[in-house]
């Protein structure tokens, strides 16, 4: 009798396991079907605990810490063309991994035309004191910035103006996509999609994009301070670094008589971000139109301004006016205070005059050599920042 009872229990157990397997519903089936091995929710990429050098101290994360779950959702949103009104444009269309998350076009293509300013590189956006974003700092945080292109008529087309649907239509659209139902529940515990949740995830992904594997970083790790010679630098690179760091000495008419170039006054090492409360840099052109624009006081980090092979990651400034480092440096060498530019940064107008740095060819070449040391390599190839959608 005992043997029969044990046999019955064994058969019942096997039936139960078999029946359970047959009825099992994978809660992430649509994510797997859409992204294959590009997204594995059981083995997430490391976004939250990446290595950051001890000498990096700036961070504008505030109340939205990076999580592996949130940044994974942000990655998908960043690359998803469903976020545009015609399903043709994504955030990555203007911010391309191959170009340090910038664009080689002067103006990026949108659903109804082109962008009003050149697309800013997104490298190390997290590591800055400046909390405001866009060239003109109109977004009070990165979170707010992330959905403004979506709400723009020209860029992604959910503006609620000029015949566009408004942002609520996008929320409805995404709510009907099966993999977003699974992803939002995975990240937030509910399938509900809101603009705030989209903002949080996108900002986490953007802040996760970091570059600290440059020649500069290898040198900085060997010394106690940025103003010390780096043992891995050439004499020219160390000269360029010193010119970048040291403030210039001006005479009464704004002409440099000694010292460096003072670049660090606005782009302090080791983050090379823009100083808060900066004025504009004398570039006051308008990309799509006429007149002047003196409101552009934000800038991306100078890290990865170019690739390690020396190729620029797209034209420079909000108008894309500079296409090589020599011309860029030359601009700062002779600052002309244009009529109407009442917002020129005070550091560029010593004693009320546009600065004259009196550059020499040796100095310019040295500064260019130093700027090239700020470029890493991993950010261009790391899979966790790449397009998760199958080609």
C-alpha contacts under 8 A as a table, 3 or more apart, distances in Angstrom:
res1	aa1	res2	aa2	distance
1	X	4	X	5.19
1	X	5	X	6.33
2	X	5	X	5.16
2	X	6	X	6.33
3	X	6	X	5.23
3	X	7	X	6.23
4	X	7	X	5.07
4	X	8	X	6.15
5	X	8	X	5.02
5	X	9	X	6.28
6	X	9	X	5.14
6	X	10	X	6.26
7	X	10	X	5.12
7	X	11	X	6.26
8	X	11	X	5.23
8	X	12	X	6.09
9	X	12	X	5.03
9	X	13	X	6.05
10	X	13	X	5.10
10	X	14	X	6.29
11	X	14	X	5.16
11	X	15	X	6.18
12	X	15	X	5.06
12	X	16	X	6.06
13	X	16	X	5.04
13	X	17	X	6.24
14	X	17	X	5.22
14	X	18	X	6.09
15	X	18	X	5.09
15	X	19	X	5.93
16	X	19	X	5.12
16	X	20	X	5.96
17	X	20	X	5.04
17	X	21	X	6.14
18	X	21	X	5.21
18	X	22	X	6.30
19	X	22	X	5.13
19	X	23	X	6.30
20	X	23	X	5.23
20	X	24	X	6.06
21	X	24	X	5.19
26	X	29	X	5.24
27	X	182	X	6.71
28	X	31	X	5.28
28	X	32	X	6.33
28	X	179	X	7.59
28	X	182	X	5.86
28	X	183	X	7.86
29	X	32	X	5.18
29	X	33	X	6.09
30	X	33	X	4.90
30	X	34	X	5.99
30	X	178	X	6.12
30	X	179	X	5.07
30	X	182	X	7.45
31	X	34	X	5.21
31	X	35	X	5.93
31	X	36	X	7.53
31	X	39	X	7.61
31	X	178	X	7.94
31	X	179	X	4.93
31	X	182	X	7.10
31	X	183	X	7.55
32	X	35	X	5.43
32	X	36	X	4.86
32	X	37	X	7.30
32	X	39	X	7.29
32	X	40	X	7.59
33	X	36	X	5.74
34	X	179	X	7.40
34	X	389	X	7.38
34	X	390	X	7.87
35	X	38	X	5.42
35	X	39	X	5.76
35	X	388	X	6.34
35	X	389	X	5.72
35	X	390	X	6.40
36	X	39	X	6.48
36	X	40	X	7.91
36	X	390	X	7.93
37	X	40	X	6.13
38	X	388	X	5.39
38	X	389	X	7.46
38	X	390	X	7.90
39	X	44	X	7.57
39	X	388	X	6.72
40	X	43	X	5.29
40	X	44	X	6.00
41	X	44	X	5.56
44	X	68	X	6.29
44	X	69	X	7.28
44	X	72	X	7.53
45	X	68	X	6.54
45	X	72	X	7.67
45	X	384	X	6.15
46	X	49	X	6.21
46	X	50	X	6.50
46	X	68	X	6.07
46	X	384	X	7.92
47	X	50	X	6.03
47	X	66	X	6.77
47	X	67	X	6.45
47	X	68	X	5.17
47	X	71	X	6.65
47	X	205	X	7.87
47	X	208	X	5.85
48	X	65	X	7.90
48	X	66	X	5.09
48	X	67	X	4.89
48	X	68	X	5.57
48	X	208	X	7.54
52	X	56	X	6.93
52	X	212	X	7.46
53	X	56	X	5.59
53	X	212	X	7.48
53	X	221	X	7.99
54	X	57	X	7.30
55	X	270	X	7.18
56	X	127	X	7.63
56	X	270	X	6.54
56	X	271	X	6.55
57	X	127	X	7.65
58	X	126	X	7.92
58	X	127	X	4.96
58	X	128	X	5.23
58	X	129	X	5.84
58	X	271	X	7.42
59	X	62	X	7.78
59	X	126	X	5.55
59	X	127	X	4.54
59	X	128	X	5.59
59	X	129	X	6.36
60	X	126	X	5.51
60	X	127	X	6.42
60	X	128	X	6.05
60	X	129	X	5.97
60	X	130	X	7.21
60	X	131	X	5.96
61	X	64	X	5.82
61	X	65	X	5.98
61	X	66	X	7.90
61	X	126	X	6.34
61	X	207	X	7.59
62	X	65	X	7.07
64	X	200	X	6.69
64	X	204	X	7.19
65	X	204	X	7.06
66	X	70	X	6.90
66	X	71	X	6.58
66	X	204	X	4.99
66	X	205	X	7.55
66	X	207	X	7.50
66	X	208	X	7.05
67	X	70	X	5.20
67	X	71	X	5.99
67	X	204	X	7.21
68	X	71	X	5.38
68	X	72	X	6.04
69	X	72	X	5.22
69	X	73	X	6.44
69	X	186	X	7.62
69	X	187	X	5.63
70	X	73	X	5.24
70	X	74	X	6.10
70	X	187	X	6.07
70	X	200	X	7.49
70	X	201	X	4.87
70	X	204	X	6.43
70	X	205	X	7.44
71	X	74	X	4.66
71	X	75	X	5.99
71	X	201	X	5.62
71	X	202	X	6.92
71	X	203	X	7.93
71	X	204	X	5.03
71	X	205	X	4.27
71	X	208	X	7.41
72	X	75	X	5.07
72	X	76	X	6.53
72	X	201	X	7.84
72	X	205	X	7.07
73	X	76	X	5.24
73	X	77	X	6.26
73	X	183	X	6.66
73	X	184	X	7.72
73	X	187	X	7.56
73	X	201	X	5.98
73	X	202	X	7.56
74	X	77	X	5.05
74	X	78	X	5.90
74	X	198	X	7.44
74	X	200	X	7.96
74	X	201	X	4.33
74	X	202	X	4.12
74	X	203	X	7.21
74	X	204	X	6.63
74	X	205	X	5.05
74	X	206	X	7.90
75	X	78	X	5.02
75	X	79	X	6.42
75	X	202	X	6.99
75	X	205	X	5.80
75	X	385	X	6.86
75	X	386	X	7.93
75	X	387	X	7.71
75	X	388	X	7.57
76	X	79	X	5.39
76	X	80	X	5.96
76	X	387	X	7.69
76	X	388	X	6.50
76	X	389	X	7.86
77	X	80	X	5.10
77	X	83	X	7.38
77	X	198	X	7.77
77	X	202	X	6.82
78	X	90	X	6.39
78	X	91	X	5.10
78	X	92	X	6.07
78	X	202	X	6.58
79	X	90	X	5.47
79	X	91	X	6.12
79	X	92	X	5.42
79	X	93	X	7.98
79	X	387	X	5.95
79	X	388	X	7.39
79	X	389	X	7.60
80	X	83	X	6.09
80	X	89	X	7.94
80	X	90	X	5.48
80	X	91	X	7.69
80	X	389	X	7.90
81	X	84	X	5.77
81	X	87	X	4.81
81	X	88	X	5.36
81	X	89	X	4.92
81	X	90	X	4.39
81	X	91	X	7.95
82	X	85	X	7.25
82	X	86	X	7.66
82	X	87	X	4.68
82	X	88	X	7.46
82	X	89	X	7.75
82	X	90	X	7.41
82	X	174	X	7.61
83	X	87	X	6.79
83	X	89	X	7.41
83	X	90	X	6.31
83	X	150	X	6.91
83	X	156	X	7.15
83	X	170	X	6.85
84	X	87	X	5.11
84	X	88	X	6.50
84	X	89	X	5.55
84	X	90	X	6.50
84	X	111	X	7.35
84	X	150	X	6.60
84	X	156	X	4.44
84	X	157	X	6.02
84	X	158	X	7.17
85	X	88	X	7.84
85	X	111	X	7.30
85	X	156	X	6.09
85	X	157	X	5.18
85	X	158	X	6.24
85	X	170	X	7.87
86	X	89	X	7.51
86	X	111	X	6.72
86	X	157	X	7.88
88	X	111	X	7.23
89	X	92	X	7.94
89	X	93	X	5.94
89	X	110	X	6.52
89	X	111	X	6.78
89	X	155	X	7.97
89	X	156	X	6.50
90	X	93	X	5.25
90	X	94	X	7.64
90	X	156	X	7.63
91	X	94	X	5.97
91	X	95	X	6.24
92	X	95	X	4.57
92	X	96	X	5.26
92	X	97	X	7.69
92	X	101	X	7.50
93	X	96	X	6.34
93	X	108	X	7.84
93	X	109	X	7.93
94	X	101	X	7.70
94	X	102	X	6.39
94	X	103	X	5.56
94	X	108	X	5.71
94	X	109	X	7.50
94	X	119	X	6.20
95	X	99	X	7.61
95	X	100	X	7.67
95	X	101	X	4.08
95	X	102	X	4.34
95	X	103	X	5.83
95	X	119	X	6.92
95	X	120	X	7.70
95	X	121	X	6.80
95	X	122	X	7.30
96	X	99	X	5.42
96	X	100	X	6.55
96	X	101	X	4.17
96	X	102	X	5.42
96	X	103	X	6.24
97	X	100	X	5.24
97	X	101	X	4.54
97	X	102	X	7.41
97	X	379	X	7.34
97	X	380	X	5.53
97	X	381	X	7.71
97	X	385	X	7.37
97	X	386	X	6.90
98	X	101	X	6.82
98	X	380	X	5.29
98	X	381	X	7.73
99	X	102	X	5.25
99	X	103	X	6.30
99	X	104	X	7.25
99	X	307	X	7.90
99	X	313	X	4.72
99	X	314	X	6.99
99	X	380	X	7.35
100	X	121	X	6.10
100	X	122	X	6.91
100	X	123	X	6.18
100	X	304	X	6.49
100	X	305	X	7.86
100	X	313	X	6.33
100	X	379	X	7.04
100	X	380	X	6.49
101	X	120	X	7.98
101	X	121	X	5.16
101	X	122	X	5.37
101	X	123	X	6.72
102	X	119	X	5.90
102	X	120	X	5.73
102	X	121	X	4.16
102	X	122	X	6.72
102	X	313	X	6.60
102	X	314	X	6.72
103	X	106	X	7.43
103	X	108	X	7.00
103	X	118	X	7.72
103	X	119	X	6.02
103	X	120	X	7.77
103	X	121	X	7.61
103	X	313	X	7.03
103	X	314	X	5.50
104	X	313	X	6.39
104	X	314	X	3.86
104	X	315	X	6.36
105	X	108	X	5.86
105	X	118	X	7.63
105	X	314	X	6.71
105	X	315	X	7.40
106	X	117	X	7.87
106	X	118	X	5.35
106	X	119	X	7.78
106	X	314	X	7.60
106	X	315	X	6.38
106	X	319	X	6.86
106	X	320	X	5.09
107	X	114	X	5.84
107	X	115	X	5.38
107	X	116	X	7.00
107	X	117	X	6.23
107	X	118	X	5.02
107	X	119	X	7.01
107	X	287	X	7.91
107	X	320	X	7.92
108	X	114	X	5.42
108	X	115	X	5.37
108	X	118	X	6.87
108	X	119	X	6.73
109	X	113	X	6.14
109	X	114	X	4.54
109	X	115	X	6.54
109	X	155	X	7.19
110	X	113	X	5.30
110	X	114	X	5.17
110	X	115	X	6.65
110	X	154	X	5.52
110	X	155	X	4.04
110	X	156	X	6.01
111	X	114	X	7.90
111	X	153	X	7.71
111	X	154	X	5.83
111	X	155	X	5.58
111	X	156	X	5.57
111	X	157	X	6.23
112	X	153	X	6.56
112	X	154	X	4.38
112	X	155	X	6.57
112	X	156	X	7.83
112	X	157	X	7.14
113	X	154	X	5.17
113	X	155	X	7.13
114	X	154	X	6.07
114	X	155	X	6.65
115	X	118	X	6.92
115	X	119	X	7.73
115	X	154	X	6.55
115	X	155	X	6.14
116	X	287	X	6.25
116	X	288	X	6.04
117	X	287	X	6.07
117	X	288	X	7.94
117	X	318	X	5.20
117	X	319	X	5.99
118	X	317	X	7.14
118	X	318	X	4.86
118	X	319	X	5.73
118	X	320	X	5.92
119	X	318	X	7.48
120	X	134	X	7.82
120	X	135	X	7.79
120	X	299	X	7.56
120	X	300	X	6.38
120	X	318	X	7.59
121	X	300	X	6.01
121	X	301	X	7.96
122	X	125	X	5.58
122	X	206	X	6.98
122	X	209	X	7.44
122	X	300	X	6.86
123	X	209	X	6.00
123	X	210	X	5.90
123	X	211	X	6.81
123	X	300	X	7.41
123	X	301	X	6.74
123	X	303	X	7.08
123	X	304	X	7.27
124	X	127	X	5.49
124	X	128	X	7.92
124	X	207	X	6.76
124	X	208	X	7.87
124	X	209	X	6.06
124	X	210	X	4.79
124	X	211	X	6.54
124	X	301	X	6.69
124	X	303	X	7.81
125	X	128	X	6.66
125	X	206	X	7.11
125	X	207	X	5.80
125	X	209	X	7.65
125	X	210	X	7.97
125	X	300	X	7.19
125	X	301	X	7.21
126	X	206	X	7.81
126	X	207	X	4.72
126	X	208	X	7.50
127	X	271	X	6.39
127	X	273	X	7.33
128	X	131	X	7.34
128	X	271	X	6.99
128	X	273	X	5.54
128	X	274	X	7.28
129	X	273	X	7.96
129	X	275	X	7.46
129	X	276	X	6.88
130	X	274	X	7.12
130	X	275	X	6.85
130	X	276	X	5.16
131	X	140	X	6.55
131	X	141	X	5.37
131	X	142	X	7.10
132	X	137	X	5.02
132	X	138	X	6.97
132	X	139	X	5.52
132	X	140	X	4.63
132	X	141	X	5.01
132	X	142	X	6.88
133	X	136	X	7.41
133	X	137	X	4.69
133	X	138	X	6.53
133	X	139	X	5.13
133	X	140	X	6.64
133	X	141	X	6.19
133	X	142	X	6.05
133	X	145	X	6.32
133	X	298	X	7.05
134	X	137	X	4.89
134	X	138	X	6.28
134	X	139	X	6.51
134	X	145	X	7.22
134	X	298	X	6.66
135	X	138	X	7.91
135	X	295	X	7.86
135	X	296	X	4.96
135	X	297	X	6.10
135	X	298	X	4.59
135	X	299	X	6.25
135	X	318	X	6.80
136	X	295	X	5.23
136	X	296	X	4.29
136	X	297	X	5.74
136	X	298	X	6.08
137	X	140	X	7.06
137	X	296	X	7.51
137	X	297	X	7.11
137	X	298	X	6.14
139	X	142	X	7.10
139	X	144	X	5.83
139	X	145	X	5.31
140	X	144	X	6.63
140	X	145	X	7.66
141	X	144	X	5.35
141	X	145	X	6.31
142	X	145	X	4.87
142	X	146	X	6.23
142	X	203	X	6.01
143	X	146	X	5.53
143	X	147	X	7.70
143	X	199	X	4.97
143	X	200	X	5.97
143	X	202	X	7.47
143	X	203	X	5.36
144	X	147	X	6.32
144	X	148	X	6.93
144	X	199	X	6.72
145	X	148	X	5.36
145	X	149	X	7.66
146	X	149	X	6.91
146	X	150	X	7.92
146	X	199	X	5.85
146	X	202	X	6.44
146	X	203	X	6.63
147	X	150	X	5.12
147	X	151	X	6.35
147	X	195	X	7.72
147	X	198	X	7.87
147	X	199	X	6.44
148	X	151	X	4.95
148	X	152	X	6.21
149	X	152	X	4.96
149	X	155	X	5.78
149	X	156	X	6.07
150	X	155	X	6.73
150	X	156	X	4.65
150	X	157	X	6.23
150	X	158	X	5.78
150	X	159	X	7.36
150	X	167	X	7.85
151	X	155	X	7.94
151	X	156	X	6.69
151	X	157	X	6.20
151	X	158	X	4.66
151	X	159	X	4.26
151	X	160	X	7.64
151	X	166	X	7.39
151	X	167	X	6.59
152	X	155	X	5.33
152	X	156	X	5.94
152	X	157	X	5.60
152	X	158	X	6.37
152	X	159	X	5.11
153	X	156	X	6.35
153	X	157	X	4.32
153	X	158	X	6.39
153	X	159	X	5.12
153	X	161	X	7.14
153	X	162	X	7.34
153	X	164	X	7.07
154	X	157	X	6.11
157	X	164	X	6.15
157	X	165	X	7.63
158	X	164	X	5.68
158	X	165	X	5.34
158	X	166	X	4.82
158	X	167	X	5.36
158	X	169	X	7.75
158	X	170	X	7.21
159	X	162	X	7.84
159	X	164	X	5.73
159	X	165	X	6.52
159	X	166	X	5.26
159	X	167	X	6.87
160	X	163	X	6.93
160	X	164	X	4.85
160	X	165	X	4.80
160	X	166	X	3.86
160	X	167	X	7.16
161	X	164	X	5.22
161	X	165	X	7.35
161	X	166	X	7.60
165	X	168	X	7.90
165	X	169	X	6.10
166	X	169	X	5.73
166	X	170	X	7.35
167	X	170	X	5.20
167	X	171	X	6.56
168	X	171	X	4.99
168	X	172	X	6.29
169	X	172	X	5.09
169	X	173	X	6.11
170	X	173	X	4.85
170	X	174	X	6.10
171	X	174	X	5.26
171	X	175	X	6.04
171	X	193	X	6.30
171	X	194	X	6.59
171	X	195	X	7.42
172	X	175	X	5.06
172	X	176	X	6.55
173	X	176	X	5.45
173	X	177	X	6.96
174	X	177	X	5.23
174	X	180	X	6.54
174	X	193	X	7.66
175	X	178	X	7.64
175	X	180	X	6.65
175	X	181	X	6.41
175	X	191	X	7.78
175	X	192	X	7.42
175	X	193	X	6.49
176	X	180	X	7.93
176	X	181	X	7.67
177	X	180	X	5.61
177	X	181	X	6.72
178	X	181	X	5.28
178	X	182	X	6.73
179	X	182	X	5.20
179	X	183	X	6.07
180	X	183	X	4.82
180	X	184	X	5.80
180	X	191	X	7.62
181	X	184	X	5.64
181	X	185	X	6.28
181	X	191	X	4.88
181	X	192	X	7.66
182	X	185	X	5.31
182	X	186	X	6.04
182	X	191	X	6.80
183	X	186	X	4.87
183	X	187	X	6.17
183	X	191	X	7.70
184	X	187	X	5.14
184	X	188	X	5.58
184	X	189	X	6.96
184	X	190	X	6.22
184	X	191	X	5.16
184	X	192	X	6.93
184	X	193	X	6.89
185	X	188	X	5.27
185	X	189	X	4.30
185	X	190	X	4.11
185	X	191	X	4.61
185	X	192	X	7.61
186	X	189	X	5.79
186	X	190	X	7.55
188	X	191	X	7.74
193	X	197	X	6.64
193	X	198	X	7.46
194	X	197	X	5.32
194	X	198	X	6.44
195	X	198	X	5.06
195	X	199	X	6.11
196	X	199	X	4.99
196	X	200	X	6.16
197	X	200	X	5.14
197	X	201	X	6.28
198	X	201	X	5.35
198	X	202	X	6.10
199	X	202	X	5.26
199	X	203	X	5.97
200	X	203	X	5.29
200	X	204	X	6.20
201	X	204	X	5.14
201	X	205	X	6.36
202	X	205	X	5.18
202	X	206	X	6.22
203	X	206	X	5.11
203	X	207	X	6.00
204	X	207	X	5.20
204	X	208	X	6.16
205	X	208	X	5.10
205	X	209	X	6.85
206	X	209	X	5.51
207	X	210	X	7.41
209	X	379	X	7.20
209	X	385	X	7.07
210	X	379	X	6.79
211	X	214	X	7.53
211	X	303	X	7.57
211	X	304	X	7.86
211	X	375	X	7.91
211	X	376	X	6.00
211	X	377	X	7.87
211	X	378	X	7.16
211	X	379	X	5.91
212	X	217	X	6.10
212	X	376	X	6.55
213	X	217	X	6.06
213	X	218	X	7.12
213	X	375	X	7.76
213	X	376	X	4.92
213	X	377	X	6.81
213	X	378	X	7.14
214	X	217	X	5.17
214	X	218	X	6.47
214	X	373	X	6.21
214	X	374	X	5.55
214	X	375	X	5.13
214	X	376	X	4.12
214	X	377	X	7.28
215	X	218	X	5.09
215	X	219	X	6.31
215	X	232	X	7.76
215	X	233	X	7.98
215	X	373	X	5.05
215	X	374	X	6.60
215	X	375	X	7.30
215	X	376	X	7.43
216	X	219	X	5.17
216	X	220	X	6.00
216	X	373	X	5.15
216	X	374	X	5.51
216	X	375	X	7.99
217	X	220	X	4.95
217	X	221	X	6.09
217	X	374	X	7.72
218	X	221	X	5.50
218	X	222	X	7.06
218	X	232	X	7.53
219	X	222	X	5.41
219	X	223	X	7.04
219	X	230	X	5.06
219	X	231	X	6.37
219	X	232	X	5.60
219	X	233	X	7.10
220	X	223	X	5.53
220	X	224	X	7.59
220	X	225	X	7.33
220	X	226	X	6.61
220	X	230	X	6.66
221	X	224	X	7.82
222	X	230	X	7.26
222	X	231	X	7.47
223	X	226	X	7.45
223	X	228	X	6.77
223	X	229	X	7.96
223	X	230	X	6.84
224	X	228	X	7.45
225	X	228	X	5.78
226	X	229	X	7.79
226	X	269	X	7.06
226	X	270	X	7.30
227	X	241	X	7.88
227	X	242	X	6.79
227	X	245	X	7.05
229	X	233	X	7.74
229	X	238	X	5.95
230	X	233	X	5.41
230	X	238	X	6.71
233	X	236	X	7.81
233	X	237	X	5.63
233	X	238	X	5.99
234	X	237	X	5.13
234	X	238	X	6.27
235	X	238	X	5.19
235	X	239	X	6.12
236	X	239	X	5.01
236	X	240	X	6.18
236	X	365	X	7.98
236	X	366	X	5.11
236	X	369	X	6.85
236	X	370	X	7.75
237	X	240	X	5.00
237	X	241	X	6.13
237	X	366	X	5.86
237	X	367	X	7.23
237	X	369	X	5.34
237	X	370	X	4.67
237	X	373	X	7.87
238	X	241	X	4.95
238	X	242	X	6.19
238	X	366	X	7.94
238	X	370	X	7.11
239	X	242	X	5.12
239	X	243	X	6.25
239	X	363	X	7.88
239	X	366	X	5.97
239	X	367	X	7.45
239	X	370	X	7.98
240	X	243	X	5.06
240	X	244	X	6.11
240	X	363	X	6.96
240	X	364	X	7.98
240	X	365	X	7.80
240	X	366	X	4.26
240	X	367	X	3.95
240	X	368	X	7.13
240	X	369	X	6.59
240	X	370	X	5.07
240	X	371	X	7.95
241	X	244	X	5.00
241	X	245	X	6.15
241	X	366	X	7.95
241	X	367	X	6.73
241	X	370	X	5.64
242	X	245	X	5.13
242	X	246	X	5.84
242	X	260	X	6.82
243	X	246	X	5.55
243	X	247	X	7.98
243	X	259	X	7.47
243	X	260	X	4.15
243	X	261	X	5.33
243	X	262	X	7.12
243	X	263	X	7.94
243	X	363	X	7.65
243	X	367	X	6.82
244	X	260	X	6.42
244	X	261	X	5.65
244	X	262	X	5.78
244	X	263	X	4.98
244	X	264	X	5.99
244	X	367	X	6.82
245	X	260	X	6.93
245	X	261	X	7.38
245	X	262	X	5.88
245	X	263	X	6.33
245	X	264	X	5.10
245	X	265	X	7.85
245	X	268	X	7.88
245	X	269	X	7.97
246	X	259	X	6.19
246	X	260	X	4.55
246	X	261	X	6.42
246	X	262	X	5.37
246	X	263	X	7.87
246	X	264	X	7.47
247	X	259	X	5.91
247	X	260	X	5.16
247	X	261	X	5.85
247	X	262	X	4.01
247	X	263	X	7.67
247	X	264	X	7.88
247	X	265	X	7.44
248	X	256	X	6.21
248	X	257	X	7.64
248	X	258	X	6.07
248	X	259	X	4.32
248	X	260	X	4.70
248	X	261	X	5.35
248	X	262	X	5.71
248	X	357	X	7.88
249	X	256	X	5.52
249	X	257	X	5.71
249	X	258	X	5.18
249	X	259	X	5.47
249	X	260	X	7.79
250	X	253	X	7.46
250	X	254	X	5.26
250	X	255	X	5.14
250	X	256	X	4.33
250	X	257	X	5.63
250	X	258	X	7.37
250	X	350	X	7.13
251	X	254	X	5.53
251	X	255	X	5.44
251	X	256	X	6.44
251	X	257	X	6.58
252	X	255	X	7.45
252	X	351	X	6.24
253	X	350	X	7.63
253	X	351	X	6.50
253	X	352	X	7.83
253	X	353	X	6.02
254	X	349	X	6.91
254	X	350	X	5.11
254	X	351	X	6.07
254	X	352	X	7.48
254	X	353	X	5.25
254	X	354	X	6.35
254	X	355	X	4.97
254	X	356	X	6.08
255	X	355	X	6.08
255	X	356	X	4.65
255	X	357	X	6.22
255	X	358	X	7.28
256	X	259	X	7.72
256	X	355	X	7.47
256	X	356	X	5.97
256	X	357	X	4.93
256	X	358	X	6.37
261	X	357	X	6.94
262	X	265	X	5.49
263	X	266	X	6.03
263	X	267	X	6.05
263	X	268	X	7.62
264	X	267	X	4.52
264	X	268	X	4.25
264	X	269	X	6.59
264	X	272	X	7.55
265	X	268	X	6.13
265	X	275	X	7.58
265	X	347	X	7.68
266	X	273	X	7.74
266	X	274	X	5.53
266	X	275	X	4.99
266	X	278	X	7.17
267	X	271	X	7.81
267	X	272	X	4.53
267	X	273	X	5.13
267	X	274	X	5.00
267	X	275	X	6.30
267	X	301	X	7.62
267	X	302	X	7.46
268	X	271	X	6.53
268	X	272	X	4.85
268	X	273	X	6.41
268	X	274	X	7.38
268	X	275	X	7.38
269	X	272	X	4.81
269	X	273	X	7.81
271	X	301	X	7.10
271	X	303	X	7.85
272	X	301	X	5.30
272	X	302	X	5.52
272	X	303	X	6.71
273	X	299	X	7.49
273	X	300	X	6.46
273	X	301	X	4.36
273	X	302	X	6.73
274	X	278	X	7.56
274	X	298	X	6.62
274	X	299	X	5.89
274	X	300	X	6.97
274	X	301	X	6.72
275	X	278	X	5.86
277	X	297	X	7.90
278	X	297	X	5.89
278	X	298	X	7.62
278	X	345	X	5.94
279	X	296	X	7.83
279	X	297	X	5.28
279	X	343	X	5.44
279	X	344	X	5.13
279	X	345	X	3.83
279	X	346	X	7.16
280	X	283	X	7.08
280	X	284	X	7.77
280	X	294	X	6.46
280	X	295	X	6.81
280	X	296	X	5.69
280	X	297	X	4.61
280	X	343	X	5.94
280	X	344	X	4.83
280	X	345	X	5.42
281	X	297	X	7.38
281	X	344	X	5.96
281	X	345	X	6.19
281	X	348	X	7.40
282	X	335	X	7.04
282	X	336	X	7.51
282	X	337	X	7.14
282	X	338	X	7.58
282	X	341	X	7.62
282	X	344	X	6.00
283	X	294	X	7.88
283	X	317	X	7.58
284	X	292	X	5.40
284	X	293	X	4.88
284	X	294	X	5.24
284	X	296	X	7.57
284	X	341	X	7.61
285	X	290	X	7.91
285	X	291	X	7.17
285	X	292	X	5.24
285	X	293	X	5.95
285	X	319	X	6.69
286	X	289	X	5.75
286	X	290	X	6.06
286	X	291	X	6.61
286	X	292	X	5.93
286	X	293	X	6.07
286	X	319	X	6.66
287	X	318	X	7.71
287	X	319	X	5.21
293	X	296	X	7.09
294	X	341	X	6.10
294	X	342	X	7.48
294	X	343	X	6.08
294	X	344	X	7.75
295	X	343	X	7.39
296	X	318	X	7.54
299	X	317	X	7.88
301	X	304	X	7.96
301	X	305	X	7.88
302	X	305	X	5.40
302	X	371	X	7.88
302	X	374	X	7.44
303	X	306	X	7.99
303	X	374	X	5.04
303	X	375	X	5.88
304	X	307	X	6.12
304	X	313	X	7.53
304	X	374	X	5.94
304	X	375	X	4.29
304	X	376	X	6.54
305	X	312	X	6.25
305	X	313	X	6.03
305	X	371	X	7.90
305	X	374	X	7.78
305	X	375	X	7.09
306	X	309	X	7.87
306	X	310	X	5.82
306	X	311	X	5.37
306	X	312	X	4.03
306	X	313	X	4.97
306	X	372	X	6.95
306	X	375	X	6.44
307	X	310	X	5.36
307	X	311	X	5.32
307	X	312	X	6.25
307	X	313	X	6.56
307	X	372	X	7.87
307	X	375	X	5.89
307	X	376	X	7.41
307	X	377	X	7.67
308	X	311	X	7.38
308	X	372	X	6.83
308	X	373	X	7.88
308	X	375	X	5.59
308	X	376	X	6.69
308	X	377	X	7.04
310	X	372	X	6.77
312	X	315	X	6.99
312	X	323	X	7.43
312	X	324	X	7.11
314	X	320	X	7.85
314	X	323	X	7.39
315	X	320	X	4.59
315	X	321	X	6.66
315	X	322	X	5.64
315	X	323	X	4.82
315	X	324	X	7.69
316	X	319	X	7.33
316	X	320	X	4.65
316	X	321	X	6.17
316	X	322	X	5.07
316	X	323	X	6.37
316	X	328	X	8.00
317	X	320	X	5.01
317	X	321	X	6.34
317	X	322	X	6.99
318	X	321	X	7.80
320	X	323	X	7.32
322	X	325	X	7.65
322	X	327	X	6.41
322	X	328	X	5.95
323	X	327	X	7.49
323	X	328	X	7.90
324	X	327	X	5.74
324	X	328	X	6.48
325	X	328	X	4.91
325	X	329	X	6.13
325	X	368	X	6.58
326	X	329	X	5.26
326	X	330	X	6.10
326	X	364	X	7.04
326	X	368	X	7.32
327	X	330	X	4.89
327	X	331	X	6.30
328	X	331	X	5.31
328	X	332	X	7.03
329	X	332	X	5.39
329	X	333	X	6.30
329	X	364	X	7.14
330	X	333	X	4.81
330	X	334	X	6.70
330	X	359	X	7.92
331	X	334	X	5.76
331	X	335	X	6.52
332	X	335	X	5.82
332	X	355	X	7.69
332	X	357	X	7.58
333	X	355	X	7.08
333	X	356	X	5.59
333	X	357	X	4.74
333	X	358	X	6.47
333	X	359	X	6.22
334	X	354	X	7.08
334	X	355	X	6.03
334	X	356	X	4.83
334	X	357	X	6.57
334	X	358	X	7.85
335	X	348	X	7.02
335	X	349	X	7.80
335	X	354	X	4.68
335	X	355	X	5.34
335	X	356	X	6.57
336	X	354	X	5.31
336	X	355	X	7.83
337	X	341	X	6.80
337	X	344	X	7.65
337	X	349	X	7.98
337	X	353	X	7.59
337	X	354	X	5.76
338	X	341	X	5.58
341	X	344	X	6.13
344	X	348	X	7.10
344	X	349	X	7.62
345	X	348	X	5.60
345	X	349	X	7.14
346	X	349	X	5.28
346	X	350	X	6.87
347	X	350	X	6.18
348	X	354	X	6.00
348	X	355	X	5.49
349	X	352	X	5.11
349	X	353	X	4.73
349	X	354	X	4.36
349	X	355	X	5.40
350	X	353	X	5.55
350	X	354	X	6.73
350	X	355	X	6.19
359	X	363	X	6.45
359	X	364	X	6.68
360	X	363	X	5.22
360	X	364	X	6.28
361	X	364	X	5.13
361	X	365	X	6.12
362	X	365	X	5.27
362	X	366	X	6.16
363	X	366	X	5.03
363	X	367	X	6.20
364	X	367	X	5.20
364	X	368	X	6.22
365	X	368	X	5.15
365	X	369	X	6.15
366	X	369	X	5.05
366	X	370	X	6.33
367	X	370	X	5.08
367	X	371	X	6.24
368	X	371	X	5.13
368	X	372	X	6.35
369	X	372	X	5.32
369	X	373	X	6.91
370	X	373	X	5.31
370	X	374	X	7.34
371	X	374	X	5.60
371	X	375	X	7.89
372	X	375	X	5.98
376	X	379	X	6.95
377	X	380	X	5.94
377	X	381	X	7.36
378	X	381	X	5.46
378	X	382	X	5.68
379	X	382	X	5.71
379	X	385	X	7.74
381	X	385	X	7.97
381	X	386	X	7.50
382	X	385	X	5.92
382	X	386	X	6.76
383	X	386	X	4.92
383	X	387	X	7.94
387	X	390	X	7.90
